[in-house]
Amino acid sequence: MSTLEEVGEKILVCLDSGVAVSPQSAIHDYLRAALAEAEAQADAEPCCDSRIEKNVPLPARHKALAQYPFASMESGDSFSVSIDKFVRARNAASQYGKRHGMRFVCKNTGDGAGRIWRLE
């Protein structure tokens, strides 16, 4: 008997067969011993590699490439984006503006595209 799953399966077999498992029965003693053995094995197995290592550098942080040119825009600048990506670009402009203290205006130009202007 080695795992809690196997002990659980034996318990289910006993219950499905209609065997009464009283505290005095041999099955009860067997299941209790099997459960104790499985718990002891679970405690003995380490959950992870527990060696402590010193001075291991963190991996370099991956910086995503800018999808939109918000950082290089000056007041009055604008860019066009296709209408199928307009909502995503509008949300990105709003979030970028909130983080960096800028204001953007986003309008559907009606020609299958949208345009985003920087105001401040």
C-alpha atoms as a printed R data frame, in Angstrom:
    type eleno elety resid chain resno       x      y       z
1   ATOM     1    CA   MET     A     1   0.000  0.000   0.000
2   ATOM     2    CA   SER     A     2   1.667  3.226  -1.056
3   ATOM     3    CA   THR     A     3  -0.713  6.038  -1.905
4   ATOM     4    CA   LEU     A     4  -3.724  7.718  -0.438
5   ATOM     5    CA   GLU     A     5  -5.549  7.086  -3.717
6   ATOM     6    CA   GLU     A     6  -5.153  3.315  -3.334
7   ATOM     7    CA   VAL     A     7  -6.427  3.498   0.240
8   ATOM     8    CA   GLY     A     8  -9.371  5.559  -0.949
9   ATOM     9    CA   GLU     A     9 -10.152  3.008  -3.646
10  ATOM    10    CA   LYS     A    10 -10.179  0.197  -1.066
11  ATOM    11    CA   ILE     A    11 -12.524  2.209   1.134
12  ATOM    12    CA   LEU     A    12 -14.874  2.750  -1.818
13  ATOM    13    CA   VAL     A    13 -14.784 -0.957  -2.677
14  ATOM    14    CA   CYS     A    14 -15.760 -1.802   0.896
15  ATOM    15    CA   LEU     A    15 -18.570  0.741   0.878
16  ATOM    16    CA   ASP     A    16 -19.851 -0.342  -2.556
17  ATOM    17    CA   SER     A    17 -19.924 -4.003  -1.569
18  ATOM    18    CA   GLY     A    18 -22.095 -3.213   1.433
19  ATOM    19    CA   VAL     A    19 -19.543 -4.436   3.963
20  ATOM    20    CA   ALA     A    20 -20.136 -2.773   7.296
21  ATOM    21    CA   VAL     A    21 -16.883 -1.250   8.481
22  ATOM    22    CA   SER     A    22 -17.216 -1.024  12.222
23  ATOM    23    CA   PRO     A    23 -14.400  0.165  14.481
24  ATOM    24    CA   GLN     A    24 -13.963 -3.423  15.688
25  ATOM    25    CA   SER     A    25 -13.685 -5.035  12.256
26  ATOM    26    CA   ALA     A    26 -10.485 -6.300  10.661
27  ATOM    27    CA   ILE     A    27 -11.209 -4.214   7.551
28  ATOM    28    CA   HIS     A    28 -11.286 -1.074   9.678
29  ATOM    29    CA   ASP     A    29  -7.886 -1.970  11.173
30  ATOM    30    CA   TYR     A    30  -6.466 -2.757   7.740
31  ATOM    31    CA   LEU     A    31  -7.692  0.514   6.254
32  ATOM    32    CA   ARG     A    32  -6.423  2.523   9.209
33  ATOM    33    CA   ALA     A    33  -2.949  0.938   8.893
34  ATOM    34    CA   ALA     A    34  -2.906  1.478   5.118
35  ATOM    35    CA   LEU     A    35  -3.907  5.108   5.537
36  ATOM    36    CA   ALA     A    36  -1.210  5.684   8.160
37  ATOM    37    CA   GLU     A    37   1.390  4.098   5.855
38  ATOM    38    CA   ALA     A    38   0.314  6.262   2.913
39  ATOM    39    CA   GLU     A    39   0.417  9.430   5.023
40  ATOM    40    CA   ALA     A    40   3.902  8.546   6.296
41  ATOM    41    CA   GLN     A    41   5.141  8.094   2.728
42  ATOM    42    CA   ALA     A    42   3.563 11.376   1.659
43  ATOM    43    CA   ASP     A    43   5.346 13.165   4.515
44  ATOM    44    CA   ALA     A    44   8.676 11.522   3.616
45  ATOM    45    CA   GLU     A    45   8.627 12.646  -0.032
46  ATOM    46    CA   PRO     A    46   9.859 16.229  -0.521
47  ATOM    47    CA   CYS     A    47   7.518 18.531  -2.383
48  ATOM    48    CA   CYS     A    48  10.357 20.286  -4.188
49  ATOM    49    CA   ASP     A    49  14.104 20.433  -4.602
50  ATOM    50    CA   SER     A    50  14.953 21.919  -1.218
51  ATOM    51    CA   ARG     A    51  18.591 22.784  -1.804
52  ATOM    52    CA   ILE     A    52  19.222 26.431  -1.011
53  ATOM    53    CA   GLU     A    53  21.400 28.203  -3.521
54  ATOM    54    CA   LYS     A    54  22.972 31.617  -3.029
55  ATOM    55    CA   ASN     A    55  23.728 34.386  -5.513
56  ATOM    56    CA   VAL     A    56  21.594 33.042  -8.353
57  ATOM    57    CA   PRO     A    57  20.738 36.024 -10.585
58  ATOM    58    CA   LEU     A    58  17.171 36.744 -11.606
59  ATOM    59    CA   PRO     A    59  16.415 36.254 -15.299
60  ATOM    60    CA   ALA     A    60  16.326 39.421 -17.374
61  ATOM    61    CA   ARG     A    61  12.926 41.048 -17.468
62  ATOM    62    CA   HIS     A    62  11.246 40.776 -20.844
63  ATOM    63    CA   LYS     A    63  10.088 44.145 -22.065
64  ATOM    64    CA   ALA     A    64   7.272 43.982 -24.571
65  ATOM    65    CA   LEU     A    65   7.649 46.009 -27.718
66  ATOM    66    CA   ALA     A    66   5.297 48.961 -27.959
67  ATOM    67    CA   GLN     A    67   2.376 48.164 -30.218
68  ATOM    68    CA   TYR     A    68   1.311 51.813 -30.540
69  ATOM    69    CA   PRO     A    69   3.475 54.957 -30.806
70  ATOM    70    CA   PHE     A    70   2.086 56.758 -27.733
71  ATOM    71    CA   ALA     A    71   5.523 57.436 -26.175
72  ATOM    72    CA   SER     A    72   6.849 59.265 -29.233
73  ATOM    73    CA   MET     A    73   3.711 61.337 -29.881
74  ATOM    74    CA   GLU     A    74   3.615 65.065 -29.234
75  ATOM    75    CA   SER     A    75   0.524 67.182 -28.721
76  ATOM    76    CA   GLY     A    76  -1.461 67.321 -31.974
77  ATOM    77    CA   ASP     A    77   0.059 64.134 -33.444
78  ATOM    78    CA   SER     A    78  -2.202 61.297 -34.584
79  ATOM    79    CA   PHE     A    79  -2.064 57.849 -36.130
80  ATOM    80    CA   SER     A    80  -4.517 55.675 -37.981
81  ATOM    81    CA   VAL     A    81  -5.578 52.160 -37.037
82  ATOM    82    CA   SER     A    82  -7.834 49.695 -38.868
83  ATOM    83    CA   ILE     A    83 -11.415 49.560 -37.634
84  ATOM    84    CA   ASP     A    84 -11.122 45.931 -36.509
85  ATOM    85    CA   LYS     A    85  -8.325 46.944 -34.092
86  ATOM    86    CA   PHE     A    86  -9.757 50.340 -33.183
87  ATOM    87    CA   VAL     A    87 -11.419 49.348 -29.888
88  ATOM    88    CA   ARG     A    88  -8.228 47.718 -28.635
89  ATOM    89    CA   ALA     A    89  -6.138 50.763 -29.635
90  ATOM    90    CA   ARG     A    90  -8.651 53.104 -27.979
91  ATOM    91    CA   ASN     A    91  -8.440 51.148 -24.715
92  ATOM    92    CA   ALA     A    92  -4.638 51.131 -24.929
93  ATOM    93    CA   ALA     A    93  -4.593 54.913 -25.465
94  ATOM    94    CA   SER     A    94  -6.845 55.421 -22.453
95  ATOM    95    CA   GLN     A    95  -4.668 53.258 -20.198
96  ATOM    96    CA   TYR     A    96  -1.417 54.800 -21.458
97  ATOM    97    CA   GLY     A    97  -2.825 58.277 -20.935
98  ATOM    98    CA   LYS     A    98  -3.865 57.512 -17.351
99  ATOM    99    CA   ARG     A    99  -0.431 56.103 -16.494
100 ATOM   100    CA   HIS     A   100   1.564 58.907 -18.119
101 ATOM   101    CA   GLY     A   101  -0.668 61.959 -17.616
102 ATOM   102    CA   MET     A   102  -1.621 62.336 -21.293
103 ATOM   103    CA   ARG     A   103  -4.951 62.801 -23.036
104 ATOM   104    CA   PHE     A   104  -5.982 61.117 -26.261
105 ATOM   105    CA   VAL     A   105  -9.038 61.467 -28.493
106 ATOM   106    CA   CYS     A   106 -10.158 58.496 -30.558
107 ATOM   107    CA   LYS     A   107 -12.570 58.849 -33.474
108 ATOM   108    CA   ASN     A   108 -13.917 56.522 -36.119
109 ATOM   109    CA   THR     A   109 -13.075 58.271 -39.395
110 ATOM   110    CA   GLY     A   110 -15.697 56.317 -41.357
111 ATOM   111    CA   ASP     A   111 -13.360 55.000 -44.051
112 ATOM   112    CA   GLY     A   112 -12.765 51.614 -42.430
113 ATOM   113    CA   ALA     A   113 -10.260 53.095 -40.021
114 ATOM   114    CA   GLY     A   114 -10.037 55.058 -36.813
115 ATOM   115    CA   ARG     A   115  -7.653 57.776 -35.742
116 ATOM   116    CA   ILE     A   116  -6.102 58.535 -32.363
117 ATOM   117    CA   TRP     A   117  -4.891 62.040 -31.528
118 ATOM   118    CA   ARG     A   118  -2.784 63.144 -28.582
119 ATOM   119    CA   LEU     A   119  -4.187 66.303 -26.970
120 ATOM   120    CA   GLU     A   120  -1.800 66.999 -24.081
